[in-house]
Amino acid sequence: MGAGQPHGEDEALSDSELKRRAKAGVFLVSTRGLVILLLGFAGNVVVARLLNPHDFGVVAIGMSFVLFAGLVSDGGLGAGLIRRGEPPSDKELGALSALQLGVTLAMTAVAVALAVPFGEIAWVTAIMVGSMPFVALQFPGRILLERALLYRRLVAVEMTQVLCFQGWAIGTVAAGFGVWGLATATVVRALTGTVMMAFVCPAGRVRPRPEFRLIKPLIAFGLRFQAVNVTWLLRDQALNLCVAALGGVSQLGLWTLARRLMEMPYLLLHSLWQVSFPTMSRLSADKERSTRLVQQAVDIASVGMGLVLTALAGSAPGLVPGLFGTQWRDAAVILPGACLGLAVGGAVSVATQGYLYAIGDVQAVLRATLLQAVTWLAVTLPLLAPLGVASVGLGWFLSAAVEALVLSRATTRRIPVRLFRPLLAPVLVGVCSSSLGWTVSARGGETLWSGIVGGTCGAVLFTAGMTAANRRLVRQTYGFAAGSVRAALSRTRREEGR
């Protein structure tokens, strides 16, 4: 296949088909995330009863190295092929596969060599790192499916991996293999994903070809793209270390629990982030269509996320101690600031990051990410002693506002969109509604039911307030959500009829 010749998955899409695939992708990716989160939680509960904290610590060390290996081996080069207008050729995909396979094999060899003198922890890490060459073989298929917005196939791969991982991990740990069961489950997950990817995307089965010249043009974009991910990783680790050093391990535990609670609304944002990049890449040459899509994204995200975050913040005084125990009650004070930060920063980043990546302006995203990280630490650390863990939530909000401002300026220099005006009503209504929900929840006592009542009150008040303030925006958000479900289900019916 010659350079630029499209694969079957990478055909030109009509406007209606592009919209349908994007809407279906939002529903499929968010649903997948929720299912994976629930399966992971259930699996952790079962395995935790069979292992001790030391075993979990050993696996955590191994996972940190796996994450690092993934960042290095990917290098952001796949994103460079996703955003490009010209479809990747077999030779380009083979060259990328060869590079990633070579890097991961080299890392595995180093890990095995270091494992010999260092014992169990090093051997567990080596086994887990050994899963990465199988992950590298999936990248060509993932690139093609992302470009074509064929998320049903990607979800099939990821769900198969999770089910095989959990089944292997629980079975081997129950059989007495201990931490080795979890380590080998990582390899099983990667191998299963590789086999499944070859099945759902035959065009991604390319022969690795070590031709560096073919991927050299992608390096500049790839390194900047990956620098954003590295900044997020370093920010999170620096924040954890600083909270533990200045506030103590107990405050770090409170922040960790609050962060876990924030994963639920993050799922919705992640689905929008993941779909927006390839969608914007298809439209980046059309300024008018890009403008409409960016504006629609911030409008819908501001209302949709506002509803979820208002309910979460309003329920916090009862939800946290009622669900996890009264010893965790102080984690609730983090959630209002965190929810407000995600409402502002999340809505703007969903609307702008995919567009900026698509046009190649990674510098703006990286600059926004760096300033966000610095602001978060600069606000949180001095206030940690007088305010406690509430300072982390405050830092999240202020840093998100800084990130949103930088992303907004970079975007409005290129297309005429209004990014902050659509946020005014959802944020103001959300703050008032969540405050009333918080009051109801707090007066009801530290019980799960009071949290549910407070969250429900906040959600109902937010919906009523937004309907009064901007009925059109509420209808637009509801229409998008309903359209996402219909788009996903309509594809299912066509596939079943074949």
N, C-alpha and C positions, 0 to 999 in steps of 0.2 A: 504494500500500500504506500503510495507516494506521500510526500509531505503535503499536509493540508487537505488530503482527501478524507472526507468525513466517514466515520464509522456509522453503522446502522443506528446506534444510540445517540449519535451527535448530529442528527438531521436538523435542517432549519425548521423552526417552530412558528406557527401562525400566532397572532396576538391572542386568540381565544385559547389555543392549546397551551401557550406559555402561562396565561393566567390560571388555567385549570391545574396545571402541574405545580405551579407555585402554591396555590391554595391547598391542594392536596398534600403537598410537602409539609406545610405548617402543621396540619392535623396529624399526619403520620409521624413526623419527627417528635412532636410534643407528646403524643400518645406513647410512642416508643420509649421516650425518656421516663415517663411516669411508670410504665411497666418495668423497665430495667431498675428503676429506683426501688420499687416495691419488691422485686425479686432479689435484689441485692440485700435489702434490709432483712428479708426472711431468711436468706442464706446465711447472713452474718449471725442472726440469732441462733440458728441451728449449730453452726460451726463454733460459735463462741462458747456454747455449752460443752463442747468436746475438747477445746484447746484452752491454754492458759494465756495470760497477757504477754508472757515472754514470746510465745509462738507468733502472736499477732504483731509484736514489735519486730521480729525477724522478717516477716512478710512485708511490713511497712518499709523497712530498709530496702528490700528487693524492689518494691514498687517504685521507690524514688529513683532508683537507677534505671528502671524500665522507662519511666517518664523522660528522664534525661536522654536515654538512647533514642527514644522516639523523636524528641525535638531535634537532635543532631542529624539523624538519618533522613528526616523529612526535609529539613532545611528550607521549608516554604516553597520548594520548587513545584510541588503539585499545584499550589495555589496559582503560580504563574501560568500553568497550562489551563487551569479552570477559567481564569479571567480573559485569556487571549481570544480574540475573535476567530482566528484560524484554528481549526481542529488539529489536535496533535496526531502525528503519524505514528505508525508502528515503531519506526526507528527511534523516534523521540521517547516514546513510552518505554522502549527497550533500554535506551541509554539511561533514563531515570531509574528504572528498575535495577539496572546493573550497579549504579552508584549506591543506591540505598541498600541493596543486598550486600555489596562489598563492605560498606560501613558497618552494618549490623553484624556481619560475620566476623569482622575484625574485633568489634566490641565483645562479642561472645568469646572469641579466642582469648582476649585479654582477661575477661572475667574468669574463665576456666583456669588460666595460668595463675591468677591471684588466689583462686580458691584452694589450691593445693596446700599452701602453707598456713592459711587463715581459718580453716575449719568450717563449721556448719553454716554460719551466717553467710560466708562468702560463697559456699556451694549453693545455698538456696538462691542467692542473688544471681549466680551464674546460670542456674537453670531458668530463672525467670527472664533474664536478658536473652537467653537462647531462644525465646519465643519471637524475638523481633525480626529475624530473617523471614519467618512466615508472614509476619505483618507487612514486611516490605513487598512481598509478592502480591499483596492485595491492592497496592496503590494504583496501578494502571486502571484496574476496573473501577476503583473509587473515583478516579478523575473523570472517566467517561460518564459514569452515572451522575456525578455531581453536575457536570456540564449540561447534561440532558434533563436534569431535575427529575430523575427517575428514583424517587426516594422509597418507593415501595420495595424495590430490590435491595437497596441499602439497608432498609429496616429488616428485611428477611435475613440478611447476612448477620446483622448485629444481634438480632433476637436468637438466632441459632447459636451464636457464640456464647451468649449469656446463659442459655439453657444448658449447653454442654459444660460450660465452666462450673455452674452451680451443681449440676449432677455429678460431675467428676469429683469436685471438691468435697461435697457432702459424703459421697460414697467412699472415697479413699480415707478421709479423716475418720469416718465411722468405723472403717475396717482396721484402724490402728496405725495408719501411716503418718499421722500427725501433720506437722508443718510441711512435709514433703508432698502431701496431697494437695495443699494450696499452691505450692510452687509448680508442680507438674500440671495443675489445672490451667495455669497461665499458658503453658505450651499447647495444651489441648484446645483452649479457646482460640489461639492464633491459627493453629492448623485447621480447625473446623471452619474458621472464617475464610481461609485461603481456598479450601475445597468448595465452599458455598459460593464464594465470589466467582470462581471459575465456572460454576454452573449457571449463575444468574447473569453473568456478563462475559460471554465467550470472547468478545472482542478484546477483553482485558488480558487474555492469555497470550502474552508476548514473550519472545525470547530475549533475555537480558543481553544487551550489547554494550560493551564498555567504549562508548564514543562520546567523550567529554565535550567535544565541539558542539554537539547538538543541544546540550543543556546549558552551555556557558551563557547564552543570552538571558537565561532565567535566574541566574545567580543573584544579580543586584536586587531584583524585586524580592526574591525568595529570602535573602538574608534580612531585609528590612521587615518583611512580613513576619518572619520567625522571631525577630527582635521584640515584636509586640507580645508574643506568647511568653517569651523569656522574662519580659518585664512584669507580666502578670504573676508569673511563678515566683520571681524574686520578691515582688511586693508582698505577696501572701506570706512567704516565709519570714521576711523581715518584720512584718506586722506581728506574726505569732511570737517570734523571739523577743521582740520589744515588749509586748504585753506580758509575757511570762517573766521577763527580767525586771520590769518596773512595777507590775501589778501582782505578780505571783502566779503560780501554776493554776490556782483556783479561778482567777479571772480569765486565764487562757481557756480553761474548761468551759466557762460561761460563754465566751465568745465563740468557741467551737460549736457549742450546741445551737447558738443563735444562727450561726452560718449554715448549719444543717437545715434549720427551719426555712431559711431563705432559699434553699435549693428548689423548693416547690415553685415559687414564682419565677425563679431563674430558668426552669424548664421551658416555660412559655417564651421567654426572651431568647433562649438558646435556639429554639426552633425557628424563630424569626431571623435571628442572625445567620443561621446555617443556610436558610433558603434565600435570603436577600442577596448574598454574594454572587452565586451563579445567575440569579435572575437579573441583577443589575448588569452583570457582564454581558448578557444578551442585549441589553438596552443602552449600554453606555454611549454608543455612537448617536443615539437619538435623544437630543437634549430635551425635547418637549415631553416625551414619554418618561424619561428619567425624572423630570421635575414632578410629574403627576404621581409617580410611584413613591418618591421620597416623601412628598406631602401626605399621601394616603397612609404611608407607613407610620409617620409620627402621629397622625390623627387617631388611627386605630389603636396603636400601642398605648397612647396616653389614656384612653378610656378603658381598654381591656386590662392593662396592668394596674390602672387606678382602682378598678373594682377588686381585683385579687389582693392587692397590697393593703387597701383599706380594711378589708375583712381580716387580714392577718394581723395588722397593727391593732385593730380594735379588740381582737380576741386575746391578745398577749397576756394580760394580767391573770386570766383564768386558765388559758390554754397551756402555758408553760408549766406552772406548778401542778395543774390538774393532770397533765399527761406524763410528766417526767418526775414529779415529786417536788415538795416545797423547798428542798435544798437548791433547786434550780430557778427559784422565783426571780432572782436578780438578772437573769438572762433576758427577761421580758423588756427591760429598759433599753436594750440595744435595738429592738425591732422598730420603734417609730422612726428613728433617724435612718436606719438601714432601708426601710420601706420607702421613705421620702427620697432617699438617694437613688434607689432603683427606679422610682417613678420618673424622676427627672433624667438621670443619666441613661437609664435603659431605653426610654422612649426615643431620645435623640440618637443614641448610638445605633439602635436598630435601623433607624431611618437613614443614617449617614455613612456608617462604616462600610457596608456593602458597596455603596456608590463610590466612595473614595478608593477602596481597594480595586474596584472595577476599572476606574480611570487611571490607576497606577500611582495615586497619591498616598503611598504608605507612610511617607514622612509625617503627614498631618495626623494620622492615627497613632503613630509612634510618639509624636510630641504630646498628644492628648493623654496617652497612657502614662508617659513619664511624669507629666505634671499632676495627673491624678494620683499616682503613687506617692509622689513627694508631698502633696497637699494632705493626703490621708495620714501619713506619718507625722507631718508637722502639726496637724490639729490634734491628733489623738494623744501623742506622747506627753505633751505638757499638761493636758487636762486629765490624764489617767488617775493621778493622785487625788485631785479634788472632786472629780465627777465619777470616778470608777469606770466600769465597763460601758456606761452610757456614752463616754467620749468616743468609743469606737463607732457607734452609730452616728454620732454627730460628725465625725471625721469622714464617714462614708458619704453622708449627704453633701458636705461642702466640697469634697473632692470630686463627687459626681457632677456637681454644678460647674466646676472648673473644666472637667472633661467635656461636658456638653457644650460649653462656650467655645472651646477650641475647635471641636468638630463642626459646630454650627458655622463658625466664621470660615472655615476651610470649604464648607459646602456652598454657602451663600455667595462666595466669590465666583462660583461656576454656574450655579443655577438659581433662579429666583424662587426660593421657597421660604416659607415662614415656619420656623421651628419652635420658637418659644411662645408665640401667641396661642397656639393650640393647647399648650400645657397649662395655661393660667387657670382656666375653669376646672379641669380635672384635679389639679394640685390643691386649689383652694377648697373645692368641695370635698376632696379626699381628706384633707387635714381636719376639717370640721366634722366630717362623718366618723373618721377613726377616733377622734377625741371623744365624741359621744359614745361610741362603741366601747372605748377604753373605760369610760366612767361606769357604764352599765356592767361591764365585766368585773371591774374592781369591786363594785358594791355587792356583786353576787357572791364574792368569796373566791378562794383559790381552788376552784373546781373546774373540771372539764366542761360541764354544762354551762357554767357562767361564761366561759370562754366562747362556747358555741353561740350563746345568746348575744354576747357583745359583738362578735364577728358578724353575725347575721344582721344585727341592727346597723352596724357600719355599712355593710353591703347594700342594704335596702335604702338607707339614707343617701348613699352615694348614687345609686341608680335614680332615685327620685330627684336629687339635686341636679344631676347631669341632664336628665330629661327636661327639667325646667330651664336649665341654662342653654342647652344646645341639643334639641331633639334630633336634628339631622345627624349629628356626630354619633349619637347613641345608635340610631338606626343603621348607620354605615358600619359601625363596629359589629353589631349583631348580624348584619347581612354578610360580612366577611367571615365571621365564625361559622354561620350556617352554610355558607358557600364552601368553606374548607371541608366540612364534613361531607357535603353532597359530592364534591369533587373526588374525595377519597373513595366513597362508597360506589360512585358511578363507575370508577375504574374496576372495582372488584366485580361488579356485575358483568362488565364486558369480558373480563378475563375468564369468569366462570362460564360464559356462554361460548367460549372458543372450544 
